[in-house]
Amino acid sequence: MPLQAQGIVLKNVNLQSLYFLLEIECPPIASLLHPGQFVMLKIEGSEDPLLRRPFSLFKKNFTHHRQQENRGRFSILYKKIGKGTQKMTELGRGDKINLIGALGNGFSIPPSPSSQRAALIGGGVGIVPLLSLAEALRMERGLAVFIGGKTKTDILCLKDFEKLNSNIFVATEDGSLGHRGTVIDLFLSEQERLWRGGPTPVFASGPLPMLKGLANALGPQKSLCEASFEARMGCGFGACWGCVIRTIDPETPYQRVCKEGPVFNLGKIIWEDR
């Protein structure tokens, strides 16, 4: 059951370009968060913007962290793109924020340890929810992580994934870092080699055009992929029905990204022209 609670800012730093890391202390909500879930955030004392903003879990310190003072902390990684995130860049240590979480349904974690390998595919800030997933996965054959962006300033979390001994592939659309092209192009160029022992699970996160391209690329095998969807949200917990997506479910064909998602099986999505 989601909670509303006050969080305390521990750190708010500019990582690169328009991307910022916000570390928060909020034990009640931190204890509930799982990879793929998100929080709705509002700066206390500010009514502009009026609506909360959704942010995926980036990292969290688990309740069994060896240092007790670090338990109950989690972080989000956000991009400065509008009025709300501009105000967030002004937050400093000790400032208070109002949170609702944990929200949504996250990724399915295979039984640990798994003899399989997994591929993680993230576009831009979409790579964010995949880091906590990578930390939770215990794949004996390791992780293949595909990170994409328009330019090298949009490539995030390289050092974080390197610490997890991941096999990392990078693509930029302008060729400024790694493979020149989209992250889906790069994944397809490596897919045959990665799947030599048979198809493996795929986890993805990013903008709708990227996920649609991945669904088309995987074809009949798209049911092997779980994907975290991005959407504009009014409430974050399913009341406003402002973030629906069409699925093949005959009973509930329109499902809410904030409630039934944000993680969906890619094989259950019906793609409509947008």
N, C-alpha and C positions, 0 to 999 in steps of 0.2 A: 504494500500500500504506500503510495507516495506521501512524503512529508513536506511541510513547509517549515523552513528553519533559517536562522541567520548564519551567515558565513563570515569569516574574518579573512581579509586579504593578507597573505604572507609574503607574496612576491608578485610583481607585475613587470615583466621585462620585454623589451623589443628583441626578438630573436633575429629577424632579418626582414628587410623591406617593410611590408605592411603586416607582418605576422608577430603576434605577441603571446607570451606564456603567462597565464594567471594561475597562481597556486593558492588554494583555499583551504582553510581549516573549518570543517563542519562535520564532526563525527557522526551525527544521526543519519545524514544523507550519504556520507562516504561509505558507511558500512553496508548500504543497500545497493550501491552501484556495481554493475557488471558490464563487461565489454559489449559495446554497441548501444548501451542506454545513454540517456542524456538528462540534463537539468534545464530548467527555465530560470533565467537570472534577471534580477532587477537591482539597480543601485538604490540603496536605501536613501530616502529623503529627496529623490528625484522623480518627477512626474513627466519628464520629457526625455525620451519617448515614454508613452503611457504603457505600452505592452511589453511584456517580458521577451527575452530573446533565448532561443534554444541553443545549447552547446553540448557537444558529445564529450563523454569522458575521454581524456587523453591518458592520464596515469593516475594511479592511486596507491597509497601506502596501506597495506592490508592490516587488519586488526592485530595480527601477530608480528608486526614489525618489531625488530629487535630493540629499537629505541622507542620507549613508550610515548615520548613527546611528539613523535612523528606519526603516531596512529591517528586515523581520522582525517587525514589530509588527502586531497586530490587536486588535479590540475586540468585545465582546459587550454587548448591552443586555438586562438581566434585570429581572424583577419579584419583589419580596420577597413570597413566598406561603407559605413553610413553613420548617422547621428548616434545611434546606440553604442556601436563599437568605438566610435570616437570618444565618447564619454568614458568608456571602460579603460581606454589607454591612460586616463588621468587618475585612475585608482592607485593608491599607495598602501604601503604596509600599515595594517591596523584599521583600514577602512572597512565598513560593513556593507554586505550585500545580502539580498533576500533571495532564497533559493526554493524551488520546488523540485523534488526528485525522490527516488530514481524513477524516471519516466520511460515508457516504451518497452518493447521486447528486444533483447540483445541477440548476440550470436549464439549458435549452438556450439558448445565445446565438446569435441569428441572425447571418449574415455581416455584417460591418461594411464600409461603412455600409449600413443598410437603408432602402429608400424608404418603408417602412411606418411606421405609428404603433403604439404599444403601450399597453395599459391595465394598470395595476398596481393590485391591490385587496388591502388589508390590514386585518385586524380586530384591534384591541388590539395586544398585543405581537407579533402575526403580521406587522406591518409590517416588523419587524426584518430578515428575510432579503431583503426587496425593495430595501433601499437599496444593498447591494453589487451587486445585479442592475442597478439603475438606473444605477450608475456604469459598468457594463460595456456596457450597451446603447448603440448608436449609431444612433438612429432619426431619419431626416431630418425627419420630421413631428412629432417630439417624443414626450413621455410624458404620459399622463393618469393621475394618481395619485389613487386613492380611499382615504381613510383613515377608519376608523370606530372607535367605542368606545362604551361605555355612557354616559360623561360626558366633559367636556372634559379631565379629568385623565388620561384614557386615550388621548388623541390625541398621538401621538409623531412625531418626526422631521420636523416641518413645515419648520424652517429648513434641514435637510439637503437635503430635496427642492427647496426654493426655490433653493438654490445650483446645482442641476442644470437650472434653467430649466424645471421641470415645470409642467404645468397641474394644480393641486391642488384636489381636492374633499373636503370634510370632512362627516362625518355623526356625530351623537351620538344615542343612543336617547332621552335626556331633553331634547334640544333646547338644551343649554347652549352648544353651539358648532356653527355650520354648519347643515346640513340636519337636521331632526328626523326620526329614523327610523334604519333600518339602512343600512349601507354598500352592501348589495345593492340596496335601494330606490333609493338615490342613483345607483348605476351604471345601473340600468334607466332612470331618468329622463333620462340623458345618452346612452344607448347609440345611439339612432337618429342623433343628431347626430355622434357620434364615428365611426360606421360608415357615414357618408354615401358614402364612396368604396369601400365594401366592408368585410366583416368583418376585424378586425385581431387580432393575437395578444393574449391575456390571460394575465397571470401573477398568481397569487393566493396568499395565505397567511393562515391564521387557524384558529379552532376548527372542529371538524367541522360543527356546525349551520350556520355561515356558508358553508362549502364545499358542503354539501348544498344549501343555498338557491341558491347560485350555479349549481350543476349543473342544478337544476330551472329556473332562470331562463334559462339559455342553451339548454336543450333540445338539439336536434340539433347545435347549434354548440358544445357543451361540449368537443368534441375540439380546439377552438382554444385551450383553456386548459391551462396547466401550473400545478399547485397544490402548495404545500408543506404537508404534513400534520403536525399535532402529535400526539404520542402519549407515553404513559408508557413508559420504556425501562429494561430491567434491565441490559443490557450495552452496547448501542449499536453492535454490529458483527454482529448476526445469529445469535448462538449460542443465545440463550434462547427465541426465537420468542414473545416477550411483547408484540409490537407489530404483529400482523398485520392486514392489511386485505384485503377480498375484491375480486377483479378479474375481468374477463371473459377473462383468459388461460386457455385450456383446459389447458395443461400445468402452470402454477403459479397456480392460482386464488387462493391465499392468499399474499400477498407482505408482506415485512417493511418497515415504515416506515423502520427504521434502515438497512437494507441495500439493498433495491431502490428505496426512497424516499430521503429524505422527499418528493422531488418526483415526482409522478405526472401523467400525462395524465388530466385530469378525466373524459374520455369513457370511460376504461377501468375506472372504479370502480363496483362494485355496492354500492348503499347499503342497509344493513340497519338495522333499528330498534335504537337504542342507548339 
